[in-house]
Amino acid sequence: MTTKQAIFDAIEQLPEQHLKDVLQYVQKLAHTLKSPISNSSTESSDPLSGFIGAVSHGSLAANLDDELYEG
């Protein structure tokens, strides 16, 4: 029995509610294989990746000491 046939046989045993999960996993796997940077951290997997460098764009901590220690 080939691996593909074993997968098909296992899928046949699953209840309908789990088939969507299997489909999503297979689609995600196929997408990662097509992606030029596979198996690396991406913005979608790292919620803070979009924040990196944000401090250099503004005055995030301007006058922070005055706000924290005043009074």
N, C-alpha and C positions, 0 to 999 in steps of 0.2 A: 504494500500500500504506500502510495506517495504521500508526502506531507500535505499537499493540496487536497488529496482525497480524505485524509484524516481530519483536516479542518472542516471540509464539507460535512463529514459524518458527525463531527462534534456540534456543528451549527444546527444540524437536523434535530439534535436532542434538546436544544435550548427552547424555552418558552418564548413566545412572540415579544414579550416585554423586554427581553434581553437582546433581541436582534438589532434594535436601534443602537445600543451601546457598542455592539460588535461592528456595525457599519461605521459609526463615528470613529472608532479606533482605527479601522482599516483605512478610512479616508485620511485621517491625520497622519498615519504612517506613510501613506503614499505621497502626501504633500511634503513631508519632511525629506523624503528621498529625492524629490524633485528640486528642493531648495538648495541653492549653492552653498549655504552655510548650514550644514546639518549637524545635529548634536552639540550645538553651542547655545549659550544663553542669548535669548532674544528679548525684545521689548515685551512681547506678549507673555513670556515666562517670568520676567522680572518686573514687578510693579514699580520699582524705584528707578528703573533705567531712564524713564522720561524726566526724572527730577535731577539727574546728574548734571552738574554745571549750572543749576538754576540760581545759585547764590551769586554767580558772576554777572547775572543779568539785572540785578536790582539791589535794593538796600534792605535785604531780608533781616539783617541783624543791626541795622543802623540805630544807634541810641538805645540798644538793648540794655546796657548797664544802667542807664538812667531809669528805664521803665522797671527793671527788676529790683534795683537797690535804692530807689528814691524813697525818702520818707522815713 
